[in-house]
């Protein structure tokens, strides 16, 4: 009797195990129907003649940095976005300037080190649309990105911080699963691209405005310019986001180059407030300090200038690139904060004009009372939201598609890591930020000759200074000959 009971138990256990295995195997299928039922929208891309986007990969020339993609093919395609089986967007078949879109591989290290065909992509619609379905024509644009950051909380947390810290523009995004020519390519973020659009992206004047990037991949662009500060280093140049590089005139390039050079000189002399929007510069580096960004070479530093008038200052309108979040030791500033020649922040913090430092500390002390609780609440709510649960499920399929294994399938593990890191980091960061010296004083007397550059308090150069005592960067300068 007991043996029969045991056999029956084993029989039912075997049936349950079989059913479980069948269901689990079904859950592992990467067919369109299965993926569509996960809960994320599906971006379904069909290229003309099933052509696959291609590119070449190159490493930097000697003395430069990075690895990137080049010679990317623009492949005509049709894009559909499906939500719970319903088509909510259809670009139509490709017809230049009328319908459809093009797709191309787009990215630097993210493309260079991609596994299989798991590339980042750029989508260009032939007719403006809002692919995020916000039912507002002001959000319509032709340029969109598919980036490979949906499986990690890094980008989602970074963009949420961008909202809290009030950048003038924060890219909006949508996690999605992507098919290309019927082949599942994984979980992506469909995100707004960085470009000029006065309605919904970066607002600069269409005729006289600028949007440029301090770019470590300048050597892979057709057009770039060099400012005095970066001239001695091969690592950095400036490249064009607006105007497009093929549309830039000699006058435009001359103007912005001269303006950047004046800005760099003003940072040296402590008169930078007449050239840069210090709040946006302080906001940018503070955001990366909070996120603990390890990257100092490719953190996508975009700078805008609304127009070519003196009233328009250089602004850092957005943050982008969150791959290296939590890369620093607890309580440590981001690498870009202290870099000697990567950018201007080191000089700004060490200037005897403490306006920048004071603004940086003001922003931090305004943000810090609620930052950790807001971050913790956001993360906790996100991972149990329908979107968070769907991303977690998508991981199984994504990892299976690209043979990543199953080591990090649980979004809750990522959430715990992020919360633990911020809990320790922000407390130590607060102490470090408030220890930054913001006092301005005359520090020492330096004997120089009249050939050194001396400026008035208004930043005007004195060409032939007479013997006497002058003030430069908070120091007494004695002209003795």
C-alpha positions as CSV (number, residue, x, y, z in Angstrom):
1,X,0.0,0.0,0.0
2,X,2.8,2.4,1.0
3,X,4.8,1.4,-2.2
4,X,1.7,2.1,-4.3
5,X,1.3,5.5,-2.6
6,X,5.0,6.4,-3.2
7,X,4.7,5.4,-6.9
8,X,1.6,7.5,-7.3
9,X,3.4,10.5,-5.7
10,X,6.3,10.0,-8.0
11,X,4.0,9.6,-11.0
12,X,2.2,12.9,-10.2
13,X,5.5,14.6,-9.5
14,X,6.8,13.5,-12.9
15,X,3.8,14.8,-14.6
16,X,4.1,18.2,-12.8
17,X,7.8,18.3,-13.7
18,X,7.0,17.5,-17.3
19,X,4.4,20.3,-17.5
20,X,6.8,22.7,-15.8
21,X,9.6,21.8,-18.3
22,X,7.2,22.3,-21.2
23,X,6.0,25.6,-19.9
24,X,9.6,26.7,-19.2
25,X,10.7,25.7,-22.7
26,X,7.8,27.6,-24.1
27,X,8.9,30.6,-22.1
28,X,12.3,30.3,-23.7
29,X,10.9,30.6,-27.2
30,X,11.9,33.8,-29.0
31,X,9.2,33.7,-31.6
32,X,7.2,36.8,-32.3
33,X,4.0,35.5,-30.6
34,X,5.8,34.7,-27.4
35,X,7.7,37.9,-27.2
36,X,4.6,39.9,-27.9
37,X,2.9,38.5,-24.8
38,X,5.7,39.6,-22.4
39,X,4.3,43.1,-21.8
40,X,6.7,45.4,-23.6
41,X,5.9,47.0,-26.9
42,X,7.5,45.3,-29.9
43,X,9.4,47.2,-32.6
44,X,9.2,45.2,-35.7
45,X,11.5,46.3,-38.5
46,X,11.5,44.8,-42.0
47,X,14.2,46.0,-44.4
48,X,14.0,46.1,-48.1
49,X,15.0,42.8,-49.6
50,X,15.8,41.5,-46.1
51,X,19.1,43.5,-46.3
52,X,21.1,43.5,-43.0
53,X,22.6,46.8,-41.8
54,X,26.4,46.5,-41.9
55,X,29.4,48.6,-40.9
56,X,33.2,48.4,-40.5
57,X,35.0,48.7,-37.2
58,X,38.1,50.7,-36.6
59,X,40.4,51.5,-33.7
60,X,41.8,54.9,-33.1
61,X,44.9,56.3,-34.7
62,X,48.1,56.4,-32.6
63,X,47.7,59.0,-29.8
64,X,43.9,59.0,-29.9
65,X,41.5,56.8,-28.1
66,X,38.6,54.5,-28.6
67,X,37.1,52.0,-31.1
68,X,34.1,52.6,-33.1
69,X,31.9,51.8,-36.2
70,X,32.3,53.4,-39.6
71,X,30.9,53.1,-43.1
72,X,27.5,52.1,-41.8
73,X,25.0,51.3,-44.5
74,X,21.6,53.1,-44.4
75,X,19.1,50.4,-45.2
76,X,15.5,51.3,-46.2
77,X,12.9,49.7,-44.0
78,X,9.4,49.6,-42.6
79,X,8.8,50.0,-38.9
80,X,5.8,48.8,-37.0
81,X,5.3,49.2,-33.2
82,X,3.0,46.6,-31.7
83,X,1.3,46.9,-28.3
84,X,-0.5,43.7,-27.0
85,X,-1.1,42.6,-30.6
86,X,-2.3,45.9,-31.8
87,X,-0.3,48.0,-34.3
88,X,0.0,51.5,-32.8
89,X,2.5,52.8,-35.4
90,X,3.3,51.9,-38.9
91,X,5.8,53.9,-41.0
92,X,4.6,52.3,-44.2
93,X,7.0,51.1,-46.9
94,X,10.1,53.1,-47.7
95,X,9.6,56.0,-50.1
96,X,12.1,58.8,-49.8
97,X,10.7,61.9,-48.0
98,X,7.3,60.3,-47.9
99,X,7.1,57.1,-45.8
100,X,9.1,54.4,-44.2
101,X,12.6,54.8,-42.6
102,X,16.2,53.9,-42.8
103,X,18.1,51.9,-40.2
104,X,21.9,51.9,-39.6
105,X,24.3,50.6,-37.0
106,X,25.2,53.5,-34.7
107,X,27.6,53.5,-31.8
108,X,31.2,53.5,-30.6
109,X,32.3,50.9,-28.2
110,X,28.8,49.6,-27.8
111,X,28.8,48.7,-31.5
112,X,32.5,47.6,-31.6
113,X,32.0,45.1,-28.8
114,X,28.5,43.9,-29.7
115,X,27.7,40.2,-29.5
116,X,26.4,38.8,-32.8
117,X,23.9,41.2,-34.3
118,X,23.0,42.9,-31.1
119,X,24.0,46.3,-32.3
120,X,22.8,49.8,-31.3
121,X,20.9,51.4,-34.2
122,X,19.8,54.8,-35.5
123,X,16.4,55.1,-37.1
124,X,15.6,57.9,-39.4
125,X,11.9,58.3,-40.4
126,X,11.0,59.8,-43.8
127,X,8.0,61.5,-42.1
128,X,8.1,62.9,-38.6
129,X,6.3,60.9,-35.9
130,X,6.4,60.4,-32.1
131,X,7.5,56.7,-31.7
132,X,6.7,57.0,-28.0
133,X,3.0,57.5,-28.7
134,X,2.4,60.5,-26.5
135,X,-0.5,61.8,-28.6
136,X,1.1,65.3,-29.0
137,X,2.5,66.5,-32.4
138,X,5.1,68.6,-30.6
139,X,7.1,65.4,-29.9
140,X,7.3,64.3,-33.5
141,X,10.7,64.0,-35.0
142,X,12.5,61.9,-37.7
143,X,15.6,60.8,-35.6
144,X,15.4,58.0,-33.0
145,X,17.8,55.6,-31.4
146,X,17.7,52.0,-30.3
147,X,20.3,51.5,-27.6
148,X,21.2,48.4,-25.7
149,X,20.6,49.6,-22.2
150,X,17.2,48.3,-21.4
151,X,18.3,45.2,-19.4
152,X,20.3,47.4,-16.9
153,X,18.8,49.9,-14.5
154,X,21.8,52.2,-15.1
155,X,20.3,54.3,-17.9
156,X,16.8,54.3,-16.4
157,X,18.1,55.6,-13.1
158,X,20.4,58.1,-14.8
159,X,17.6,59.6,-16.8
160,X,15.4,59.7,-13.8
161,X,18.1,61.7,-12.0
162,X,18.3,64.0,-15.0
163,X,14.6,64.8,-14.4
164,X,15.1,65.4,-10.7
165,X,18.1,67.7,-11.2
166,X,16.2,69.6,-13.8
167,X,18.3,69.6,-17.0
168,X,16.8,71.7,-19.7
169,X,16.2,68.5,-21.7
170,X,16.0,64.8,-20.7
171,X,15.7,62.2,-23.4
172,X,12.5,60.2,-23.2
173,X,12.6,56.5,-23.7
174,X,10.6,53.3,-24.0
175,X,11.8,49.8,-23.3
176,X,10.9,47.4,-26.1
177,X,11.7,44.1,-27.7
178,X,13.1,44.3,-31.2
179,X,12.7,42.1,-34.3
180,X,14.6,42.7,-37.6
181,X,13.3,40.7,-40.5
182,X,11.6,38.3,-38.2
183,X,14.7,37.6,-36.1
184,X,14.5,38.5,-32.4
185,X,17.4,40.9,-31.6
186,X,16.7,41.5,-27.9
187,X,15.5,44.1,-25.4
188,X,16.4,47.7,-26.2
189,X,15.5,51.3,-25.2
190,X,13.8,53.2,-28.0
191,X,15.0,56.7,-27.1
192,X,14.9,60.3,-28.5
193,X,18.2,61.3,-30.2
194,X,20.2,64.3,-29.2
195,X,19.5,67.0,-31.8
196,X,18.1,70.5,-32.3
197,X,14.3,70.6,-32.1
198,X,12.8,73.7,-30.5
199,X,9.6,71.9,-29.7
200,X,10.8,68.8,-27.9
201,X,14.5,68.4,-27.8
202,X,17.4,70.8,-27.5
203,X,16.3,74.4,-28.1
204,X,18.8,76.4,-30.1
205,X,18.0,79.0,-32.8
206,X,17.5,77.4,-36.2
207,X,19.5,80.0,-38.0
208,X,22.2,81.1,-35.6
209,X,22.3,78.4,-32.9
210,X,24.9,75.7,-32.1
211,X,25.0,72.2,-30.7
212,X,28.4,70.6,-30.5
213,X,30.1,67.7,-28.8
214,X,33.5,67.4,-27.0
215,X,34.2,64.2,-28.9
216,X,36.9,61.6,-28.3
217,X,35.9,60.0,-31.6
218,X,36.5,63.1,-33.7
219,X,39.0,61.2,-35.8
220,X,36.0,59.2,-37.2
221,X,34.1,62.3,-38.3
222,X,34.4,64.2,-41.6
223,X,34.4,67.6,-40.0
224,X,35.7,68.9,-36.6
225,X,37.4,71.9,-35.1
226,X,40.0,72.4,-32.4
227,X,40.0,74.8,-29.5
228,X,43.2,76.0,-27.8
229,X,42.7,74.0,-24.7
230,X,42.4,70.7,-26.5
231,X,45.0,71.6,-29.2
232,X,48.0,70.0,-27.4
233,X,46.1,66.7,-26.9
234,X,45.1,64.3,-29.7
235,X,42.4,62.8,-27.5
236,X,39.7,65.5,-28.0
237,X,38.2,67.8,-30.6
238,X,34.8,69.3,-31.2
239,X,32.3,67.8,-33.6
240,X,29.0,69.0,-35.0
241,X,25.5,68.1,-34.0
242,X,23.9,71.3,-35.2
243,X,24.3,72.6,-37.8
244,X,25.0,69.3,-39.6
245,X,28.6,69.0,-40.6
246,X,27.8,69.3,-44.3
247,X,25.9,72.5,-43.7
248,X,28.5,74.3,-41.5
249,X,29.8,77.5,-43.1
250,X,33.3,79.0,-42.6
251,X,31.7,81.9,-40.7
252,X,29.9,79.6,-38.3
253,X,33.0,77.5,-37.6
254,X,35.1,80.6,-37.1
255,X,32.5,82.1,-34.7
256,X,32.1,79.1,-32.4
257,X,35.8,78.3,-32.4
258,X,36.6,81.9,-31.3
259,X,33.9,81.8,-28.7
260,X,35.2,78.5,-27.3
261,X,38.7,79.9,-27.1
262,X,37.5,83.0,-25.3
263,X,35.6,80.7,-22.9
264,X,38.7,78.7,-22.2
265,X,40.7,81.8,-21.5
266,X,38.0,83.1,-19.2
267,X,38.2,79.9,-17.2
268,X,41.9,80.5,-16.7
269,X,41.4,84.1,-15.6
270,X,38.3,83.5,-13.4
271,X,36.0,85.5,-15.6
272,X,34.0,82.6,-17.0
273,X,30.6,83.7,-15.9
274,X,30.3,85.9,-18.9
275,X,30.7,82.9,-21.2
276,X,29.2,79.8,-19.6
277,X,25.9,79.0,-17.9
278,X,27.5,77.9,-14.6
279,X,24.3,76.2,-13.3
280,X,24.1,73.8,-16.3
281,X,27.9,73.1,-16.0
282,X,27.6,72.4,-12.3
283,X,24.5,70.3,-12.8
284,X,26.2,68.2,-15.3
285,X,29.3,67.2,-13.2
286,X,27.1,66.9,-10.1
287,X,24.9,64.3,-11.9
288,X,27.9,62.2,-12.8
289,X,29.4,62.6,-9.3
290,X,26.1,61.3,-7.9
291,X,26.1,58.4,-10.4
292,X,29.7,57.6,-9.7
293,X,30.7,57.7,-13.4
294,X,34.0,56.0,-14.1
295,X,34.2,57.2,-17.7
296,X,36.2,60.3,-18.4
297,X,36.8,59.9,-22.1
298,X,33.5,59.2,-23.8
299,X,30.8,60.6,-21.5
300,X,29.2,62.5,-24.3
301,X,29.7,66.1,-23.4
302,X,27.2,68.1,-25.4
303,X,27.4,71.9,-25.4
304,X,24.8,74.3,-26.9
305,X,24.6,78.0,-27.6
306,X,21.2,79.4,-28.3
307,X,22.4,81.9,-30.9
308,X,25.4,84.1,-31.8
309,X,24.6,87.0,-29.5
310,X,26.6,87.9,-26.4
311,X,23.5,87.3,-24.2
312,X,23.6,83.6,-25.2
313,X,26.0,81.6,-23.0
314,X,27.4,78.1,-23.4
315,X,25.1,75.5,-21.8
316,X,25.4,71.8,-21.0
317,X,21.8,70.9,-21.8
318,X,21.7,67.1,-21.1
319,X,23.4,64.0,-19.9
320,X,23.8,60.8,-21.9
321,X,25.8,57.6,-21.5
322,X,25.4,55.7,-18.2
323,X,27.4,52.6,-18.8
324,X,29.9,53.3,-16.1
325,X,27.5,54.2,-13.3
326,X,28.7,53.0,-9.8
327,X,32.2,52.7,-11.3
328,X,33.9,54.8,-8.6
329,X,34.7,53.9,-5.0
330,X,32.1,55.0,-2.5
331,X,32.1,58.7,-1.9
332,X,34.6,59.4,-4.8
333,X,34.0,62.1,-7.4
334,X,33.5,61.0,-11.0
335,X,36.6,60.8,-13.1
336,X,35.5,63.7,-15.2
337,X,35.3,65.9,-12.0
338,X,39.1,65.6,-11.5
339,X,40.5,65.0,-15.0
340,X,43.4,67.2,-15.8
341,X,42.7,67.8,-19.5
342,X,39.5,65.8,-20.2
343,X,37.3,68.9,-19.7
344,X,37.1,72.2,-17.8
345,X,35.7,71.0,-14.5
346,X,39.1,70.6,-12.7
347,X,40.0,74.2,-13.6
348,X,36.6,75.5,-12.6
349,X,36.8,73.9,-9.2
350,X,40.3,75.2,-8.7
351,X,39.7,78.7,-9.9
352,X,40.0,81.5,-7.4
353,X,36.5,82.6,-8.7
354,X,34.4,80.3,-6.6
355,X,31.1,81.1,-8.3
356,X,31.1,77.7,-10.0
357,X,31.9,75.8,-6.8
358,X,29.3,77.7,-4.9
359,X,26.7,76.8,-7.5
360,X,27.7,73.2,-7.5
361,X,27.4,73.0,-3.7
362,X,24.1,74.9,-3.8
363,X,22.6,72.4,-6.2
364,X,23.8,69.5,-4.1
365,X,22.5,70.9,-0.8
366,X,19.1,71.6,-2.5
367,X,18.9,68.0,-3.8
368,X,20.4,65.9,-1.1
369,X,17.6,66.0,1.7
370,X,15.3,63.8,-0.4
371,X,17.6,62.3,-3.0
372,X,18.2,58.9,-1.4
373,X,14.6,58.3,-0.4
374,X,13.4,59.4,-3.9
375,X,15.9,57.1,-5.5
376,X,15.0,54.1,-3.3
377,X,11.3,54.6,-3.8
378,X,11.7,55.0,-7.6
379,X,13.8,51.8,-7.8
380,X,11.4,49.8,-5.5
381,X,8.4,50.9,-7.5
382,X,10.0,50.4,-10.9
383,X,11.0,46.7,-10.4
384,X,7.4,45.7,-9.4
385,X,5.8,47.8,-12.1
386,X,4.4,46.1,-15.2
387,X,7.3,47.6,-17.2
388,X,9.9,46.4,-14.7
389,X,8.4,42.9,-14.6
390,X,8.3,42.8,-18.4
391,X,12.0,43.8,-18.6
392,X,12.8,41.0,-16.1
393,X,11.0,38.5,-18.3
394,X,12.7,39.9,-21.4
395,X,16.1,39.2,-19.9
396,X,15.5,35.5,-20.2
397,X,14.8,35.7,-23.9
398,X,17.6,38.2,-24.5
399,X,20.2,36.2,-22.7
400,X,19.1,33.0,-24.5
401,X,19.3,34.8,-27.9
402,X,22.8,36.0,-27.3
403,X,24.1,33.1,-25.2
404,X,24.8,35.2,-22.2
405,X,23.9,32.4,-19.8
406,X,21.5,32.9,-16.9
407,X,23.7,34.4,-14.3
408,X,22.0,37.8,-13.9
409,X,18.4,37.3,-14.8
410,X,16.8,39.0,-11.8
411,X,16.1,42.7,-11.9
412,X,15.7,42.7,-8.1
413,X,19.4,41.9,-7.8
414,X,20.3,45.0,-9.8
415,X,17.9,47.0,-7.7
416,X,19.5,45.9,-4.5
417,X,23.0,46.6,-5.8
418,X,22.0,50.1,-6.9
419,X,20.2,50.9,-3.6
420,X,23.1,49.6,-1.5
421,X,25.6,51.6,-3.6
422,X,23.7,54.9,-3.4
423,X,23.1,54.4,0.3
424,X,26.8,54.4,1.1
425,X,28.0,56.6,-1.7
426,X,25.7,59.6,-1.1
427,X,26.5,59.9,2.6
428,X,30.2,59.9,1.9
429,X,29.8,62.2,-1.1
430,X,27.9,64.7,1.0
431,X,30.9,65.0,3.4
432,X,33.3,65.3,0.5
433,X,31.3,68.0,-1.4
434,X,30.9,70.1,1.7
435,X,34.7,70.0,2.3
436,X,35.3,71.7,-1.0
437,X,36.8,75.1,-0.4
438,X,34.7,77.9,-1.7
439,X,36.5,80.8,-0.1
440,X,38.1,83.5,-2.3
441,X,41.1,85.3,-1.1
442,X,44.3,86.9,-2.2
443,X,46.7,84.0,-1.8
444,X,50.2,85.1,-2.6
445,X,52.4,87.7,-4.2
446,X,54.1,86.8,-7.5
447,X,56.8,88.8,-9.2
448,X,56.4,88.8,-13.0
449,X,57.4,90.9,-15.8
450,X,55.2,93.0,-18.0
451,X,55.0,90.4,-20.8
452,X,52.6,88.2,-18.7
453,X,48.9,88.5,-19.5
454,X,47.2,90.8,-17.0
455,X,43.5,91.5,-17.0
456,X,41.1,94.0,-15.4
457,X,38.4,92.9,-13.1
458,X,36.1,92.8,-16.1
459,X,38.3,90.4,-18.0
460,X,39.8,93.0,-20.3
461,X,43.5,92.4,-21.2
462,X,45.9,95.1,-20.2
463,X,48.4,95.2,-23.1
464,X,51.1,97.4,-21.5
465,X,50.7,97.2,-17.7
466,X,52.8,99.7,-15.8
467,X,54.9,98.9,-12.7
468,X,52.7,98.3,-9.7
469,X,50.4,95.7,-8.0
470,X,47.6,94.0,-9.9
471,X,45.1,91.3,-9.0
472,X,45.1,88.1,-11.1
473,X,43.1,85.0,-10.1
474,X,42.9,86.2,-6.5
475,X,46.7,86.8,-6.3
476,X,48.7,89.9,-6.1
477,X,50.7,90.3,-9.2
478,X,53.7,92.7,-8.9
479,X,55.0,94.2,-12.1
480,X,58.5,95.0,-11.2
481,X,60.0,95.8,-14.6
